[in-house]
Amino acid sequence: MPKLPPKLVRSKQLFEPTLWNHYRRTLLGQARTNNSVEGWYGAMARALGQDHPNMWKLIKQFQVEALKTLTTAEQISVGNFKKNLHQTYVINNKAIKTLVTQFNTFDDKLEYLQKLSRHIATFASI
């Protein structure tokens, strides 16, 4: 293999692929984004109604949030919890999972990436 000029030598990656790669998470049906965290933060900010609430208002809201969490945990433990996802996201997640499970069947990985990117682009335009 020819030696690259000094400016084109690859440096060690900053983050290991296991940190940012979502292949396994997709196969397991796990979240690939932090949208749920962003949603929680937005709901908390709306519930507080201000950017810098006083300590007592914040504590009260944390207590409300703790009660919601306990209720959700109880529902999960008795098998009575269903996460409400918009049908569009359900369809999108299924399509992405299908493509990801077919990864090893593609001899041409560029074709795989093109199909995946076309799907994402189509979904983003909805």
Beta strands, then each sheet from edge to edge (+ up, - down):
end
